[in-house]
Amino acid sequence: MFQTWAMSYKKREQLTCSDKDKTKLLVISKSKTEEVRKVQRAKILLLYMDRVSIPTIGKQVGLSKVSVYDCIDKALSFGVIAALDDLSGRGIPAEISDEDHSWVTSIACQSPLDYGYAYETWTYSLLAGYIKKNCERVGYPKLKNASKSLVYGILNKAGIKPHKIEYYLEKRDELFEEKMAQVLAVYKDVAIINKEEDDAKKHNEQVTKRTRTTISYDEKPGIQALKNIGAQLLPVLGKHATVGRDYEYKRLGTLSLLAAIDLHSGQIIPLITKRHRSEEFIMFLKKTTEVYPSDWKIRVILDNHSAHRSKETMKFLESIPGKFEFVFTPTHGSWLNMIEMFFSKIARGFLRDIRVKSLKDLEERIYLGLKLINEEPVVFRWKYKIEEAIVNNN
């Protein structure tokens, strides 16, 4: 059994090119004499390398999303300069039979390792080379001059992309459903408590005093401290519409964010460290005990990281018996942990494209970002359905 993960559209890998090719793209994108389609394609590739969204690119160049994707796919397969022109052999020549198509597709659906290559996946160049070398021997002589673009056209029509890898997640926890139900039961309990408190406030009734809370905890390691080499240029009216940034930067190291979100109040409890071992996890637990009244119990939803079950952690928990209750998500079930939604939110928010002067500067920027979020906390609410896990951020 396995679980697959779907996206609203298929995610392409990041496109890169040499400085020379990028300069050429810039020149073509501003040209008044080049073919319109070349100018459009150059603009598409430049915008995509700047991580502009596909719908926005389409609007800026006046093309459909399908056309934008087609240009990007050609660039990823053949390079940015080759993608500016119509590929030679575009379309499948009529003399190439259905049997020829089927043979090419069948080879693409097997591993290059089976044919004596060291490659893990086929490239169009590798596949075209194999086809030209072996087609006559196996009875497909019309493919003797097969080019990369011909192979691309055959496989594209068949919906096959042998150079791409999509990952799936095999379910390895035999108690997955049981543990998932346990986590969702906690969310339901939190939702009931929150509703009772909200209703009491609406009717100006006395809120029942709580003596426990539930937090969702995880680590976000590897937050990079990147320093600009050149000066960062701000937009200038009539000249530059965007922030200007030198392509070169310096890596200063990484930090880990250990954080929990209070599922009743939406408050974030953060701790920034250089590592995330048992020692740092215990530091976080100690910090958590300082946040809440001394007589409160703290229920923690967390994953099965070794630091969460280590001897050091167990020894600390034994020193304060009954203070913490751990609810573990199933193996490969970290998506059930609401803090993951928050990490995604800040990755798309103040951490996106961040540049700093030092590791200390990065630490201060993260704490500042979280402080501002805590000034207007958001309670993450899980719509409780065992068979349908949906997270809402109200």
Rosetta blueprint (number, residue, H / E / L):
1 M L
2 F E
3 Q E
4 T L
5 W L
6 A L
7 M L
8 S L
9 Y L
10 K L
11 K L
12 R L
13 E L
14 Q L
15 L L
16 T L
17 C L
18 S L
19 D H
20 K H
21 D H
22 K H
23 T H
24 K H
25 L H
26 L H
27 V H
28 I H
29 S H
30 K L
31 S L
32 K L
33 T L
34 E L
35 E L
36 V H
37 R H
38 K H
39 V H
40 Q H
41 R H
42 A H
43 K H
44 I H
45 L H
46 L H
47 L H
48 Y H
49 M H
50 D L
51 R L
52 V L
53 S L
54 I H
55 P H
56 T H
57 I H
58 G H
59 K H
60 Q H
61 V H
62 G L
63 L L
64 S L
65 K H
66 V H
67 S H
68 V H
69 Y H
70 D H
71 C H
72 I H
73 D H
74 K H
75 A H
76 L H
77 S H
78 F H
79 G L
80 V L
81 I L
82 A H
83 A H
84 L H
85 D L
86 D L
87 L L
88 S L
89 G L
90 R L
91 G L
92 I L
93 P L
94 A L
95 E L
96 I L
97 S L
98 D H
99 E H
100 D H
101 H H
102 S H
103 W H
104 V H
105 T H
106 S H
107 I H
108 A H
109 C L
110 Q L
111 S L
112 P H
113 L H
114 D H
115 Y H
116 G L
117 Y L
118 A L
119 Y L
120 E L
121 T L
122 W L
123 T L
124 Y H
125 S H
126 L H
127 L H
128 A H
129 G H
130 Y H
131 I H
132 K H
133 K H
134 N H
135 C L
136 E L
137 R L
138 V L
139 G L
140 Y L
141 P H
142 K H
143 L H
144 K L
145 N L
146 A L
147 S L
148 K H
149 S H
150 L H
151 V H
152 Y H
153 G H
154 I H
155 L H
156 N H
157 K H
158 A H
159 G L
160 I L
161 K L
162 P L
163 H L
164 K L
165 I L
166 E L
167 Y L
168 Y L
169 L E
170 E E
171 K L
172 R L
173 D L
174 E L
175 L L
176 F H
177 E H
178 E H
179 K H
180 M H
181 A H
182 Q H
183 V H
184 L H
185 A H
186 V H
187 Y H
188 K H
189 D H
190 V H
191 A H
192 I H
193 I H
194 N H
195 K H
196 E H
197 E H
198 D H
199 D H
200 A H
201 K H
202 K H
203 H L
204 N L
205 E L
206 Q L
207 V L
208 T L
209 K L
210 R L
211 T L
212 R E
213 T E
214 T E
215 I E
216 S E
217 Y E
218 D E
219 E E
220 K E
221 P E
222 G E
223 I E
224 Q E
225 A E
226 L E
227 K E
228 N E
229 I L
230 G L
231 A L
232 Q L
233 L E
234 L L
235 P L
236 V E
237 L L
238 G L
239 K L
240 H E
241 A L
242 T L
243 V L
244 G E
245 R L
246 D L
247 Y L
248 E L
249 Y E
250 K E
251 R E
252 L E
253 G E
254 T E
255 L E
256 S E
257 L E
258 L E
259 A E
260 A E
261 I E
262 D E
263 L L
264 H L
265 S L
266 G L
267 Q L
268 I E
269 I E
270 P E
271 L E
272 I E
273 T E
274 K L
275 R L
276 H L
277 R L
278 S H
279 E H
280 E H
281 F H
282 I H
283 M H
284 F H
285 L H
286 K H
287 K H
288 T H
289 T H
290 E H
291 V H
292 Y L
293 P L
294 S L
295 D L
296 W L
297 K E
298 I E
299 R E
300 V E
301 I E
302 L E
303 D L
304 N L
305 H L
306 S H
307 A H
308 H H
309 R L
310 S L
311 K H
312 E H
313 T H
314 M H
315 K H
316 F H
317 L H
318 E H
319 S H
320 I L
321 P L
322 G L
323 K L
324 F E
325 E E
326 F E
327 V E
328 F E
329 T L
330 P L
331 T L
332 H L
333 G L
334 S H
335 W H
336 L H
337 N L
338 M L
339 I H
340 E H
341 M H
342 F H
343 F H
344 S H
345 K H
346 I H
347 A H
348 R L
349 G L
350 F L
351 L L
352 R L
353 D L
354 I L
355 R L
356 V L
357 K L
358 S L
359 L H
360 K H
361 D H
362 L H
363 E H
364 E H
365 R H
366 I H
367 Y H
368 L H
369 G H
370 L H
371 K H
372 L H
373 I H
374 N H
375 E H
376 E L
377 P L
378 V L
379 V L
380 F E
381 R E
382 W E
383 K E
384 Y L
385 K L
386 I L
387 E L
388 E L
389 A L
390 I E
391 V E
392 N E
393 N E
394 N L
